[in-house]
Amino acid sequence: MLTKTKIQASLQSMFSYLDAVKKAANDGVYGRGIKYYLEGNVGKFTNLILDHWRLYRVIGGKEYLVKMPLLHLVLSPEKYEIGSEALSEAATCTCEYYQEWGICKHVVAVCASLEKEFNPRKKLNSDPGEVVLDQIFEVENEKQIRIWNSKVEIYFNSSSQGNPYWFEEIASKVAKNPETYQKFVDKLSLEVDHALKTWESELRVMQLIKQSLYFGEVFWWDYWQKFFPQFEPSNKIRQWVDFWKMYAIGIFKPIKNSFLTKLRDLPDSTKNEILVALQKDFVEQNRIWLDFIIESRYLSWLEQHLDTFDPISLFKIYNLLPDSQNEIEIRSMNQVKVWSDFLQPGNYREIAEIFKIWEKIAGRTEVFEQALKYLQENHPKKKKLLEMVGN
């Protein structure tokens, strides 16, 4: 037996937002609106204070606001047939087109979103040529994939390499919905496998990798893993140098753990080649390659080059080198002695920071106490310094 709730739900499901907006908009606006929805431009909505009203953010080149009533809730079933008139009367958009002409592509896009939410299986109307929204999406999706595949094929076969900026948009959309674009991903894999047979084409693949990781890090990082072993040795180094540069400016946050795991698994010989390249590229910015050494756990290099680091950096690697901890503390103490002897009064912040990190990382060790005692005995008048280091 049907309950009142089930009957109401059944009646509500009979309303079609797309039928209504198709009657209210001209064909061009309707088509552009459907495409706009399929491209993912309908953003989040806010429920307004008035019952059954929503405010949608629709984002394309600019952001517009569409105010929309939930017509399947506010209209009685006998008025469903005049849904187009109700839509024209009630729905609004902040775009210029709407202000002059009425129903715009943004309103159509929102109607498509509502159709998908509340009535996903209903046909647009009973005409033989009409299809459900899912079928429209499938057609658009196939068309989009063909365009993308064509761009990739042209890119790999063109005589001029160029920078594939166009791949950024593809990478972003695929990463957000990889299952939808699986056919593209499969075809891309075939193209990449073929491209990795020549050194020049490898460089093109590397460009695609870089573009994809800017916008779809997790998906694309996982995707490219199977291809890395196929790279020519010098290109592997070049690729890791690019990866580190991207990591250094914060692009790899979503894949930080996975990236660092693979980085640390590299053999020392590979780490050294990456280091040499980074030192060449960042002659005046040694922090870039020093951080690489620390993060990659290039321990053999660290042990041999402790004199490269200042005390604060030394304590960053303190726990990485248990056999060198005493040497690290002695080096830090010697530096503290020199600085305390020559620094002008009031300029003690860095020395205080060293002691703070020292105590936090290693505790108040024997060498720590020796360094503190040196300050007490040799600079008793520098009371501000003694106060700052915790005397």
C-alpha positions as CSV (number, residue, x, y, z in Angstrom):
1,M,0.0,0.0,0.0
2,L,1.3,3.4,-0.9
3,T,1.9,5.8,1.9
4,K,1.2,9.5,1.6
5,T,5.0,10.1,1.6
6,K,5.6,7.7,-1.2
7,I,2.8,9.2,-3.3
8,Q,4.2,12.7,-2.8
9,A,7.7,11.4,-3.7
10,S,6.3,9.8,-6.8
11,L,4.5,12.9,-7.9
12,Q,7.6,15.1,-7.2
13,S,9.8,12.8,-9.3
14,M,7.5,13.5,-12.3
15,F,8.7,17.1,-12.6
16,S,11.6,17.7,-15.0
17,Y,13.8,20.7,-14.6
18,L,15.3,20.2,-18.0
19,D,11.9,19.9,-19.7
20,A,11.0,23.2,-18.1
21,V,14.1,25.1,-19.0
22,K,14.2,23.6,-22.5
23,K,10.9,25.3,-23.2
24,A,12.0,28.6,-21.5
25,A,15.4,29.0,-23.2
26,N,16.4,29.2,-26.9
27,D,18.2,26.2,-28.3
28,G,21.6,27.8,-28.3
29,V,21.4,28.8,-24.7
30,Y,20.1,25.4,-23.7
31,G,22.9,23.6,-25.5
32,R,25.6,25.9,-24.0
33,G,24.0,25.4,-20.5
34,I,24.1,21.6,-20.7
35,K,27.7,21.8,-21.8
36,Y,28.5,24.2,-19.0
37,Y,27.1,21.7,-16.5
38,L,29.0,18.8,-18.0
39,E,32.2,20.7,-17.7
40,G,31.7,20.9,-14.0
41,N,31.0,24.6,-13.7
42,V,28.0,24.3,-11.3
43,G,29.5,24.9,-7.8
44,K,28.2,24.5,-4.3
45,F,24.8,25.8,-3.3
46,T,23.4,27.5,-0.2
47,N,20.0,26.9,1.2
48,L,18.2,30.3,1.5
49,I,16.1,31.3,4.5
50,L,13.0,30.9,2.4
51,D,11.9,27.3,2.3
52,H,12.9,25.3,-0.9
53,W,15.1,28.1,-2.4
54,R,18.8,27.7,-3.2
55,L,21.6,30.0,-4.3
56,Y,24.1,28.4,-6.6
57,R,27.7,29.5,-7.5
58,V,28.3,28.9,-11.2
59,I,31.9,29.3,-12.2
60,G,33.3,29.7,-15.7
61,G,35.4,32.7,-16.8
62,K,33.7,34.6,-13.9
63,E,31.5,33.6,-11.0
64,Y,27.8,34.1,-11.2
65,L,25.0,33.5,-8.7
66,V,21.9,31.7,-9.7
67,K,18.9,31.9,-7.3
68,M,16.6,28.9,-7.9
69,P,13.4,27.6,-6.4
70,L,13.0,23.8,-6.0
71,L,10.0,23.7,-8.3
72,H,9.3,20.0,-7.7
73,L,8.5,21.0,-4.1
74,V,6.9,24.4,-4.4
75,L,4.6,23.6,-7.4
76,S,1.6,21.4,-7.0
77,P,1.6,18.5,-9.5
78,E,-1.2,20.0,-11.6
79,K,1.0,23.0,-12.3
80,Y,4.0,20.9,-13.5
81,E,3.0,21.6,-17.0
82,I,3.6,25.3,-16.6
83,G,7.0,24.7,-15.0
84,S,8.7,26.7,-17.8
85,E,6.7,29.8,-16.9
86,A,7.4,29.4,-13.2
87,L,11.1,29.0,-14.0
88,S,11.2,32.1,-16.1
89,E,9.3,34.0,-13.4
90,A,11.3,32.9,-10.4
91,A,14.9,31.9,-11.4
92,T,17.5,34.7,-11.5
93,C,21.1,35.0,-12.4
94,T,23.7,37.8,-11.9
95,C,25.1,37.5,-15.5
96,E,24.8,40.2,-18.1
97,Y,22.9,38.0,-20.5
98,Y,20.2,37.2,-18.0
99,Q,19.7,40.9,-17.2
100,E,18.9,41.7,-20.8
101,W,17.4,38.4,-22.2
102,G,16.3,36.2,-19.4
103,I,17.0,32.5,-19.0
104,C,20.8,32.1,-19.5
105,K,23.2,29.1,-19.8
106,H,23.9,29.4,-16.0
107,V,20.3,28.8,-15.2
108,V,20.2,25.9,-17.6
109,A,23.3,24.4,-16.0
110,V,21.7,24.6,-12.6
111,C,18.6,22.9,-13.9
112,A,20.8,20.1,-15.2
113,S,22.3,19.7,-11.8
114,L,18.8,19.6,-10.2
115,E,17.7,17.1,-12.8
116,K,20.6,14.9,-12.0
117,E,20.0,15.2,-8.2
118,F,16.2,14.7,-8.1
119,N,15.2,13.0,-11.3
120,P,18.3,11.3,-12.8
121,R,16.5,8.7,-14.9
122,K,13.7,10.8,-16.4
123,K,13.9,11.5,-20.1
124,L,13.9,15.1,-21.3
125,N,10.6,14.4,-23.1
126,S,8.9,11.7,-25.1
127,D,10.3,12.7,-28.5
128,P,12.2,9.8,-30.2
129,G,15.4,11.9,-30.6
130,E,15.7,12.7,-26.9
131,V,18.0,11.0,-24.5
132,V,18.5,11.0,-20.7
133,L,21.0,13.3,-19.2
134,D,23.5,10.4,-18.6
135,Q,23.4,9.7,-22.3
136,I,24.1,13.4,-23.1
137,F,27.1,13.2,-20.7
138,E,28.3,10.1,-22.4
139,V,28.2,11.7,-25.8
140,E,30.0,14.8,-24.6
141,N,32.5,12.7,-22.7
142,E,33.4,10.6,-25.8
143,K,33.8,13.8,-27.8
144,Q,36.0,15.3,-25.1
145,I,38.2,12.2,-25.0
146,R,38.6,12.2,-28.8
147,I,39.8,15.8,-28.7
148,W,42.2,15.1,-25.8
149,N,43.6,12.0,-27.5
150,S,44.1,14.0,-30.7
151,K,46.1,16.7,-28.8
152,V,48.3,14.1,-27.2
153,E,49.0,12.3,-30.5
154,I,49.8,15.6,-32.3
155,Y,52.1,16.6,-29.4
156,F,54.2,13.4,-29.6
157,N,54.4,13.5,-33.4
158,S,55.0,17.2,-33.9
159,S,58.4,18.4,-35.1
160,S,58.5,21.2,-32.5
161,Q,58.3,20.2,-28.8
162,G,56.7,23.2,-27.2
163,N,55.4,23.4,-23.7
164,P,52.1,21.4,-23.3
165,Y,50.2,24.0,-21.2
166,W,47.0,22.5,-22.6
167,F,47.6,19.4,-20.6
168,E,47.0,21.2,-17.3
169,E,43.3,21.3,-17.9
170,I,43.1,17.7,-19.0
171,A,45.2,16.6,-15.9
172,S,42.9,18.5,-13.6
173,K,39.7,17.0,-15.0
174,V,41.0,13.5,-15.2
175,A,42.3,13.6,-11.6
176,K,38.9,14.7,-10.3
177,N,37.0,11.9,-12.1
178,P,39.4,9.3,-13.4
179,E,36.8,6.6,-13.9
180,T,34.9,8.9,-16.3
181,Y,38.0,9.4,-18.4
182,Q,39.4,5.9,-18.2
183,K,39.4,5.6,-22.0
184,F,41.6,8.6,-22.3
185,V,44.0,7.3,-19.6
186,D,44.3,3.9,-21.4
187,K,45.0,5.6,-24.7
188,L,47.5,7.9,-23.0
189,S,49.4,4.9,-21.6
190,L,49.8,3.5,-25.1
191,E,51.1,6.8,-26.4
192,V,53.6,7.1,-23.5
193,D,54.8,3.5,-23.9
194,H,55.6,4.2,-27.5
195,A,57.2,7.6,-26.8
196,L,59.6,6.1,-24.2
197,K,61.4,4.3,-27.0
198,T,63.3,7.5,-28.0
199,W,65.3,10.0,-26.0
200,E,63.6,13.0,-27.5
201,S,60.1,11.7,-26.9
202,E,61.0,10.9,-23.3
203,L,61.5,14.7,-22.9
204,R,58.0,15.2,-24.1
205,V,56.7,12.7,-21.6
206,M,58.6,14.5,-18.8
207,Q,56.8,17.7,-19.8
208,L,53.5,16.0,-19.5
209,I,54.4,14.7,-16.1
210,K,55.4,18.1,-14.8
211,Q,52.2,19.7,-16.1
212,S,50.0,16.9,-14.6
213,L,51.6,17.1,-11.1
214,Y,50.7,20.8,-10.8
215,F,47.0,20.1,-10.8
216,G,46.3,16.4,-10.1
217,E,49.1,15.3,-7.8
218,V,47.8,12.1,-6.2
219,F,46.2,10.5,-9.2
220,W,49.0,11.4,-11.6
221,W,51.8,10.6,-9.2
222,D,50.4,7.1,-8.9
223,Y,49.8,6.9,-12.6
224,W,53.3,7.8,-13.7
225,Q,55.1,5.3,-11.4
226,K,55.0,2.5,-13.8
227,F,56.8,4.5,-16.4
228,F,59.7,5.9,-14.3
229,P,61.9,2.7,-14.6
230,Q,61.8,3.0,-18.4
231,F,63.5,6.4,-18.5
232,E,67.0,6.8,-19.8
233,P,69.4,7.3,-16.8
234,S,70.1,11.0,-17.5
235,N,66.4,11.7,-17.9
236,K,65.7,10.0,-14.6
237,I,68.1,12.4,-12.9
238,R,66.5,15.4,-14.6
239,Q,63.1,14.2,-13.7
240,W,64.0,13.9,-10.0
241,V,65.6,17.4,-10.1
242,D,62.3,18.8,-11.4
243,F,60.4,16.8,-8.7
244,W,62.6,18.3,-6.0
245,K,62.1,21.8,-7.3
246,M,58.3,21.3,-7.2
247,Y,58.5,19.8,-3.8
248,A,60.6,22.7,-2.5
249,I,58.0,25.3,-3.4
250,G,55.2,23.3,-1.8
251,I,53.4,21.8,-4.8
252,F,53.8,18.2,-3.6
253,K,51.9,18.5,-0.3
254,P,49.2,16.0,-1.1
255,I,51.8,13.4,-2.1
256,K,54.5,14.3,0.4
257,N,54.8,11.0,2.2
258,S,54.8,8.9,-1.0
259,F,57.3,11.2,-2.7
260,L,59.7,11.2,0.3
261,T,59.5,7.4,0.6
262,K,60.5,7.0,-3.1
263,L,63.2,9.7,-2.8
264,R,64.8,8.0,0.2
265,D,64.7,4.6,-1.5
266,L,67.0,5.9,-4.3
267,P,70.6,4.6,-4.1
268,D,73.3,7.1,-2.9
269,S,74.8,7.2,-6.4
270,T,71.5,8.6,-7.8
271,K,71.1,11.0,-4.9
272,N,74.6,12.3,-5.6
273,E,73.8,12.9,-9.2
274,I,70.6,14.8,-8.2
275,L,72.7,16.8,-5.7
276,V,75.3,17.8,-8.2
277,A,72.5,19.0,-10.6
278,L,70.9,21.0,-7.8
279,Q,74.2,22.6,-6.7
280,K,74.7,23.7,-10.3
281,D,71.2,25.2,-10.5
282,F,71.2,26.8,-7.1
283,V,74.7,28.2,-6.6
284,E,73.5,31.1,-4.5
285,Q,70.6,29.2,-2.8
286,N,72.3,26.4,-1.0
287,R,69.3,25.9,1.2
288,I,67.5,24.1,-1.7
289,W,70.1,21.4,-2.0
290,L,70.9,21.2,1.7
291,D,67.3,20.4,2.3
292,F,67.4,17.8,-0.4
293,I,70.3,16.1,1.4
294,I,68.4,16.1,4.6
295,E,65.0,15.0,3.3
296,S,66.5,12.3,1.0
297,R,68.4,10.9,3.9
298,Y,71.7,11.1,2.0
299,L,73.4,10.1,5.3
300,S,76.8,9.2,3.9
301,W,77.1,12.7,2.5
302,L,75.9,14.3,5.8
303,E,78.5,12.4,7.8
304,Q,81.3,13.6,5.5
305,H,80.2,17.3,5.3
306,L,79.1,18.3,8.8
307,D,81.2,21.5,8.4
308,T,78.7,22.6,5.8
309,F,75.9,23.2,8.3
310,D,75.3,25.9,10.8
311,P,74.3,24.7,14.4
312,I,70.6,25.0,13.8
313,S,70.8,22.9,10.7
314,L,73.1,20.4,12.5
315,F,70.4,19.7,15.1
316,K,67.9,19.1,12.3
317,I,70.0,16.1,11.3
318,Y,71.0,15.2,14.9
319,N,68.7,12.2,15.1
320,L,69.6,11.0,11.6
321,L,73.3,10.5,12.6
322,P,73.5,8.7,16.0
323,D,77.3,8.1,15.5
324,S,77.9,11.8,14.9
325,Q,75.9,13.3,17.6
326,N,78.8,14.1,19.9
327,E,80.6,15.8,17.0
328,I,77.5,17.8,16.1
329,E,77.3,19.1,19.7
330,I,81.0,20.0,19.8
331,R,80.7,21.8,16.5
332,S,77.7,23.7,17.8
333,M,79.4,24.6,21.0
334,N,82.5,25.9,19.2
335,Q,80.2,28.1,17.0
336,V,78.4,29.4,20.0
337,K,81.7,30.4,21.6
338,V,82.8,32.3,18.5
339,W,79.5,34.1,18.1
340,S,79.1,35.0,21.8
341,D,82.6,36.5,21.7
342,F,82.0,38.8,18.8
343,L,78.3,39.6,18.7
344,Q,77.3,43.0,19.8
345,P,75.0,43.4,22.8
346,G,71.3,42.9,22.0
347,N,72.1,40.7,18.9
348,Y,71.7,37.4,20.7
349,R,68.6,35.9,19.1
350,E,70.4,33.3,17.0
351,I,72.5,32.1,19.9
352,A,69.3,31.8,22.0
353,E,67.6,29.8,19.2
354,I,70.5,27.4,19.0
355,F,70.2,26.6,22.7
356,K,66.5,26.3,22.5
357,I,66.7,23.8,19.6
358,W,69.7,22.0,21.2
359,E,67.8,21.4,24.4
360,K,64.6,20.3,22.6
361,I,66.4,17.8,20.3
362,A,69.3,16.5,22.5
363,G,68.4,17.6,26.0
364,R,70.8,19.3,28.4
365,T,73.7,17.1,27.6
366,E,77.2,17.4,29.0
367,V,78.3,19.4,26.0
368,F,75.2,21.7,26.3
369,E,76.2,22.4,29.9
370,Q,79.8,23.1,28.8
371,A,78.6,25.7,26.2
372,L,76.3,27.3,28.8
373,K,79.1,27.4,31.4
374,Y,81.3,29.1,28.8
375,L,78.8,31.9,28.4
376,Q,78.5,32.3,32.2
377,E,82.2,32.5,32.8
378,N,83.3,34.5,29.8
379,H,80.3,36.9,29.3
380,P,78.8,37.5,32.8
381,K,78.0,41.1,31.8
382,K,75.8,39.9,28.9
383,K,72.9,39.3,31.2
384,K,70.4,39.6,28.4
385,L,72.1,36.7,26.6
386,L,72.2,34.6,29.7
387,E,68.6,35.3,30.3
388,M,67.6,34.3,26.8
389,V,69.5,31.0,26.9
390,G,67.7,30.0,30.1
391,N,70.3,30.7,32.7
